[in-house]
Amino acid sequence: MNCPNCGKVIDCHQCVTPWTEDIKPKAGDVTICIGCRCVLEFDSTENLRTVSVEKMGEFSPELQIVLKRTIEKIGQVKAMQ
C-alpha cells in the first residue's frame, strides 16, 4: 500500500502496545508515513487515508504524545541521512 499523501510505499507497520499474537491493522488504527510524516488511518477496507487535524484532536492525549514524539524522531533520523 502507498501513502495517500506522498505515495511512499508502506510495507510494514508496528503496534505500540505489547502483544503476543499476530495483529493486523483494523479500521481506525493509525500509523505514520516515514516518507512525509503524515498521520494515516486504516479504513474498513485496510486502505490508508490522511488524518485531519480535527480528527487528531479527538485522539487520546496519550496517543497524541506518541504520534508527536514519533514524528519528531522520524524528522531527526531523516536529518542525519
C-alpha positions in Angstrom: 0.0 0.0 0.0 1.1 3.6 -0.5 0.8 6.8 1.5 -2.1 8.8 0.1 -0.2 12.0 0.8 3.3 11.4 -0.8 2.9 8.0 -2.5 5.7 6.3 -0.5 5.3 2.5 -0.3 4.2 1.5 3.2 5.2 -2.2 3.6 5.3 -2.5 7.3 3.7 -1.2 10.5 4.2 -1.6 14.2 1.9 -1.8 17.1 2.8 0.5 20.0 1.2 -1.8 22.6 2.6 -5.2 23.7 1.1 -8.2 22.0 1.6 -12.0 21.9 -0.1 -12.8 18.6 -0.1 -11.5 15.0 -2.1 -8.3 14.9 -3.5 -7.0 11.6 -4.4 -3.3 11.4 -8.2 -2.7 11.7 -10.4 0.3 10.9 -9.4 3.2 13.0 -5.8 2.1 13.7 -3.3 4.8 12.9 0.3 4.9 11.6 2.8 7.5 10.4 4.3 7.6 6.9 8.1 7.6 7.3 8.3 9.5 4.0 6.3 12.6 4.7 5.5 12.1 8.4 1.7 12.5 8.0 -0.6 10.6 10.3 -2.6 8.0 8.5 -5.6 5.9 9.5 -6.7 2.5 8.2 -10.3 2.4 6.9 -12.6 -0.6 6.9 -11.0 -2.0 3.7 -7.5 -1.8 5.1 -6.7 1.2 2.9 -5.0 4.3 4.3 -6.3 7.8 4.5 -4.8 11.0 5.8 -6.0 12.0 9.2 -7.2 15.6 9.5 -6.0 18.0 12.2 -9.6 18.0 13.6 -9.6 14.2 13.8 -6.2 14.1 15.6 -7.7 16.4 18.2 -10.1 13.6 19.0 -7.3 11.2 19.8 -6.5 10.4 23.4 -3.8 12.7 24.9 -1.5 9.6 25.2 -1.9 8.8 21.5 -1.2 12.4 20.6 2.0 12.4 22.6 3.2 9.1 21.0 2.4 10.4 17.5 4.2 13.8 18.1 7.3 12.1 19.5 7.4 9.6 16.7 7.0 12.3 14.0 9.8 14.2 15.7 12.1 11.1 15.8 11.5 10.4 12.1 12.5 14.0 11.4 15.7 13.7 13.4 16.6 10.4 11.6 15.9 11.9 8.2 18.0 15.0 9.1 21.0 12.7 9.8 20.8 10.9 6.5 
